[in-house]
Amino acid sequence: MSVRELVVLGTASQVPTRHRNHNGYLLRWDGEGILFDPGEGTQRQMLRAGVAAHDLNRICVTHFHGDHSLGVAGVIQRVNLDKVPHPVTAHFPRSGQRFFDRLRYATAYRETVGITEVPVDGDGPLAVTPSYTLDARRLSHPVESYGYRLTEPDGRRMLPDRLAARGVRGPDVGRIQREGSVGGVSLEEVSEVRRGQRFAFVMDTRLCDGVGELAEGCDMLVIESTFLDEDEQLAVDHGHLTAGQAARVARDAGVRHLVLTHFSQRYGEPDEFERQARAAGFVGELTVAHDLLRVPVPKRR
């Protein structure tokens, strides 16, 4: 059975706190695991969350600030220690190649697993699989930063009333899905388009075109909200978003489930992030993330 869920490993920005680890997010997408922005301590958080190195197929780094990448070294070494039986692909801004090299070979270990490096050079697709297309978009931060988006291919939803009206039943239902027509009845006559799911991951950035492009029509948007609205100037100065800004992006993009994360250590309780997001007009499902939380991707419409 396919599983699509977000496992939150850490939610702190810049420095960990007593209650929040550095960033780290695992997206389970059917049989694959995509690890986003493993900050310091990610390997331990994986253990606490029940995530194994064998679960990882891709590592996606948005940019090379420490809270988003210092865990790369430990994760890659754990992948090799556990002799993960499949290749692991790493995506990161090409401009940070020297940082990735240092992290990958930070200490001595025996390489047993192939890590395929596919750096991000600009906007566009990074991978196409039967289950999704992975795209990147440039964001606005003091260092080069990219957000990531998964788009599932559209499928077809069978309509029982139309199948019955055209006499398509039993094994012919499977045949028409595989072959496109049966006995002069086309697939289009007895089905409708089932929109593929969309997921986006947006970290450190000011408001920019890339944020909206990544968020557009998403079933789940994981997005930084480092600051509260009263500290908007700090957000602009340091290349971040506020809770209200993130929520307005989600509102305007038609996001179904908004996940706010990457909180400044200056704030204590998270209730105000939710209040400001709602005040900004977002009415969909809303999660203010905390460490070790599991968030299911919404079911298809």
C-alpha positions as CSV (number, residue, x, y, z in Angstrom):
1,M,0.0,0.0,0.0
2,S,1.4,3.4,-0.9
3,V,2.2,5.8,1.8
4,R,2.6,9.6,1.3
5,E,3.5,11.5,4.4
6,L,5.9,14.1,5.8
7,V,8.1,13.1,8.7
8,V,9.3,16.2,10.5
9,L,12.8,15.7,12.0
10,G,13.6,19.2,13.0
11,T,12.1,22.7,12.9
12,A,14.6,25.2,14.3
13,S,16.2,28.0,12.3
14,Q,19.9,28.9,12.7
15,V,20.5,27.1,16.0
16,P,18.8,24.2,17.7
17,T,16.8,24.8,20.9
18,R,15.9,22.5,23.8
19,H,12.7,21.5,22.0
20,R,13.6,22.0,18.3
21,N,16.4,20.3,16.4
22,H,18.0,21.7,13.3
23,N,16.0,21.3,10.1
24,G,15.3,17.9,8.6
25,Y,12.2,16.6,6.7
26,L,11.6,13.2,5.2
27,L,8.9,12.9,2.5
28,R,7.6,9.3,2.1
29,W,6.2,9.1,-1.4
30,D,5.0,5.6,-2.2
31,G,8.2,3.4,-2.0
32,E,10.7,6.3,-2.0
33,G,12.1,8.5,0.7
34,I,13.3,12.0,0.0
35,L,15.2,13.8,2.7
36,F,15.2,17.6,2.6
37,D,17.7,19.8,4.3
38,P,19.4,17.6,6.9
39,G,20.8,19.9,9.5
40,E,23.0,18.9,12.5
41,G,21.5,16.1,14.5
42,T,19.4,14.6,11.7
43,Q,20.8,11.1,12.1
44,R,19.7,11.0,15.7
45,Q,16.3,12.5,14.8
46,M,15.9,9.8,12.2
47,L,16.4,7.2,14.9
48,R,13.9,8.8,17.1
49,A,11.3,9.0,14.3
50,G,11.8,5.4,13.1
51,V,13.5,6.4,9.9
52,A,16.2,4.2,8.6
53,A,19.0,4.9,6.1
54,H,17.5,2.3,3.9
55,D,14.4,4.6,3.6
56,L,16.4,7.2,1.7
57,N,16.5,7.5,-2.1
58,R,17.2,11.2,-2.5
59,I,18.8,14.0,-0.4
60,C,17.7,17.5,-1.5
61,V,19.6,20.5,0.0
62,T,18.1,23.9,-0.6
63,H,21.2,25.9,0.3
64,F,24.5,25.6,2.2
65,H,23.7,27.3,5.5
66,G,24.6,25.0,8.4
67,D,21.0,24.5,9.8
68,H,20.1,23.0,6.4
69,S,23.2,21.0,5.6
70,L,25.5,20.1,8.5
71,G,23.7,16.7,8.8
72,V,24.7,15.7,5.3
73,A,28.0,14.2,6.5
74,G,26.4,12.0,9.1
75,V,23.6,10.9,6.9
76,I,25.9,9.9,4.0
77,Q,28.2,8.0,6.3
78,R,25.2,6.2,7.8
79,V,24.0,5.3,4.3
80,N,27.4,3.7,3.7
81,L,27.7,2.1,7.1
82,D,24.3,0.4,6.7
83,K,25.2,-0.6,3.1
84,V,22.0,0.7,1.6
85,P,21.2,-1.6,-1.3
86,H,20.1,1.1,-3.8
87,P,21.7,4.2,-5.2
88,V,21.0,7.5,-3.4
89,T,20.8,10.7,-5.4
90,A,21.8,14.1,-4.0
91,H,20.6,17.4,-5.3
92,F,22.1,20.8,-4.2
93,P,23.0,24.1,-5.7
94,R,26.0,23.6,-8.0
95,S,27.5,26.9,-6.6
96,G,27.9,25.0,-3.3
97,Q,29.7,22.0,-4.8
98,R,32.8,22.7,-2.6
99,F,30.6,22.6,0.5
100,F,29.0,19.3,-0.5
101,D,32.4,17.8,-1.2
102,R,33.6,18.8,2.2
103,L,30.5,17.4,3.9
104,R,30.6,14.1,1.9
105,Y,34.2,13.5,2.7
106,A,34.3,15.2,6.1
107,T,36.0,12.3,7.8
108,A,37.4,8.8,6.9
109,Y,34.9,6.0,6.1
110,R,34.5,3.2,3.7
111,E,32.3,4.0,0.7
112,T,29.9,1.1,0.0
113,V,27.0,2.9,-1.7
114,G,26.9,5.0,-4.8
115,I,25.9,8.6,-4.2
116,T,24.8,10.1,-7.5
117,E,25.3,13.9,-7.5
118,V,22.8,15.8,-9.6
119,P,23.4,19.5,-8.8
120,V,20.9,22.2,-9.4
121,D,22.0,24.7,-12.1
122,G,18.7,26.7,-12.4
123,D,15.0,26.4,-12.7
124,G,13.7,23.2,-14.2
125,P,13.3,19.4,-13.8
126,L,15.8,17.3,-12.0
127,A,14.3,13.9,-12.2
128,V,11.4,12.1,-13.9
129,T,10.1,8.9,-12.4
130,P,6.9,6.9,-12.9
131,S,5.6,8.4,-9.6
132,Y,6.7,12.0,-9.9
133,T,8.7,14.7,-11.6
134,L,11.0,16.7,-9.3
135,D,11.6,20.3,-10.2
136,A,13.6,23.2,-8.7
137,R,13.0,26.9,-8.6
138,R,15.4,29.7,-7.6
139,L,14.6,31.5,-4.3
140,S,15.8,34.8,-2.8
141,H,18.3,34.4,0.0
142,P,21.8,35.8,0.8
143,V,23.3,32.6,-0.6
144,E,22.0,30.7,-3.7
145,S,18.9,28.7,-2.6
146,Y,16.4,26.6,-4.4
147,G,13.0,25.1,-3.5
148,Y,11.8,21.8,-4.7
149,R,8.4,20.5,-6.1
150,L,7.1,17.0,-6.7
151,T,4.3,16.6,-9.3
152,E,2.6,13.3,-9.8
153,P,1.4,12.6,-13.4
154,D,-2.3,13.0,-13.9
155,G,-4.2,9.7,-14.1
156,R,-7.8,8.6,-14.9
157,R,-10.6,8.0,-12.5
158,M,-13.1,5.3,-13.6
159,L,-16.8,6.3,-13.4
160,P,-19.0,3.4,-12.5
161,D,-22.2,4.8,-14.0
162,R,-20.6,5.4,-17.4
163,L,-18.9,1.9,-17.3
164,A,-22.3,0.4,-16.6
165,A,-24.1,2.4,-19.3
166,R,-21.6,1.2,-21.9
167,G,-21.5,-2.4,-20.7
168,V,-17.9,-2.4,-19.5
169,R,-17.5,-4.7,-16.6
170,G,-15.3,-7.3,-14.9
171,P,-11.9,-7.9,-16.6
172,D,-12.7,-5.4,-19.3
173,V,-12.4,-2.5,-16.8
174,G,-8.7,-3.4,-16.4
175,R,-8.3,-3.9,-20.1
176,I,-9.7,-0.5,-21.0
177,Q,-7.3,1.1,-18.4
178,R,-4.3,-0.7,-19.9
179,E,-5.2,-0.5,-23.6
180,G,-7.3,2.7,-23.9
181,S,-10.4,1.1,-25.5
182,V,-12.5,-2.1,-25.4
183,G,-15.2,-3.1,-27.8
184,G,-15.3,0.3,-29.4
185,V,-15.6,2.1,-26.0
186,S,-12.7,4.5,-25.3
187,L,-11.2,5.2,-21.9
188,E,-12.2,8.9,-22.1
189,E,-15.8,7.9,-22.4
190,V,-15.9,6.0,-19.1
191,S,-13.4,8.0,-17.0
192,E,-12.3,11.5,-16.1
193,V,-8.9,13.1,-15.4
194,R,-7.6,12.4,-11.9
195,R,-5.2,15.3,-11.1
196,G,-1.9,14.2,-9.8
197,Q,-0.8,15.3,-6.3
198,R,1.6,18.1,-5.8
199,F,4.1,18.8,-3.0
200,A,6.5,21.7,-2.5
201,F,9.3,22.4,-0.1
202,V,10.2,26.1,0.3
203,M,12.9,27.1,2.8
204,D,15.0,30.2,3.3
205,T,13.7,33.0,1.0
206,R,12.1,36.4,0.7
207,L,9.0,36.7,-1.3
208,C,9.8,36.1,-5.0
209,D,8.4,34.5,-8.1
210,G,9.9,31.2,-7.3
211,V,7.9,30.9,-4.1
212,G,4.6,31.3,-5.9
213,E,5.6,29.0,-8.7
214,L,6.5,26.2,-6.3
215,A,3.3,26.6,-4.2
216,E,0.8,26.8,-7.1
217,G,-1.9,24.2,-6.7
218,C,-0.1,22.2,-4.1
219,D,-1.8,19.5,-2.0
220,M,0.9,20.1,0.6
221,L,3.3,23.1,1.0
222,V,6.1,22.9,3.5
223,I,7.3,26.5,3.9
224,E,9.5,28.5,6.3
225,S,8.0,31.1,8.5
226,T,11.0,32.1,10.5
227,F,9.5,35.4,11.8
228,L,6.2,36.7,13.1
229,D,4.6,39.5,11.1
230,E,5.7,42.3,13.5
231,D,9.3,41.4,12.6
232,E,8.8,41.6,8.9
233,Q,11.8,44.0,8.4
234,L,14.0,41.4,10.0
235,A,12.6,38.8,7.6
236,V,13.4,41.0,4.5
237,D,16.9,41.9,5.8
238,H,17.9,38.3,6.3
239,G,16.0,36.7,3.4
240,H,13.1,35.0,5.2
241,L,9.3,34.9,5.4
242,T,6.9,35.7,8.1
243,A,3.9,33.6,9.1
244,G,1.5,35.9,7.4
245,Q,3.5,36.1,4.2
246,A,3.8,32.3,4.0
247,A,0.0,32.0,4.6
248,R,-0.8,34.5,1.9
249,V,1.3,32.6,-0.6
250,A,-0.6,29.4,0.3
251,R,-3.9,31.2,0.1
252,D,-3.2,32.7,-3.3
253,A,-1.8,29.5,-4.7
254,G,-4.8,27.3,-3.6
255,V,-2.8,25.1,-1.3
256,R,-4.8,22.5,0.5
257,H,-2.5,21.7,3.5
258,L,0.0,24.3,4.7
259,V,2.9,23.3,7.0
260,L,4.7,26.1,8.7
261,T,8.2,25.5,10.0
262,H,11.8,26.8,10.5
263,F,11.1,29.0,13.5
264,S,13.4,31.6,15.0
265,Q,14.6,30.8,18.5
266,R,13.4,34.2,19.6
267,Y,9.8,32.8,19.8
268,G,8.5,30.3,22.4
269,E,5.0,28.9,21.9
270,P,3.9,28.4,18.3
271,D,0.2,29.5,18.7
272,E,0.9,32.9,17.4
273,F,2.2,31.5,14.1
274,E,-1.2,29.8,13.6
275,R,-3.1,32.9,14.6
276,Q,-1.3,35.1,12.1
277,A,-1.6,32.5,9.3
278,R,-5.4,32.4,9.8
279,A,-5.5,36.2,10.0
280,A,-3.8,36.3,6.6
281,G,-6.8,34.5,5.1
282,F,-5.6,30.9,4.8
283,V,-8.6,28.7,5.3
284,G,-7.2,25.2,4.4
285,E,-5.7,22.6,6.6
286,L,-2.9,24.2,8.7
287,T,0.0,22.6,10.7
288,V,2.5,24.4,12.8
289,A,5.2,21.8,12.7
290,H,7.1,20.4,15.7
291,D,9.9,17.8,15.8
292,L,9.0,14.2,15.2
293,L,5.5,15.0,13.8
294,R,4.0,12.9,11.0
295,V,1.8,14.7,8.5
296,P,-0.1,12.8,5.9
297,V,-0.3,14.2,2.4
298,P,-4.0,15.0,1.7
299,K,-5.8,12.3,-0.3
300,R,-6.5,13.0,-3.9
301,R,-9.5,15.1,-4.7
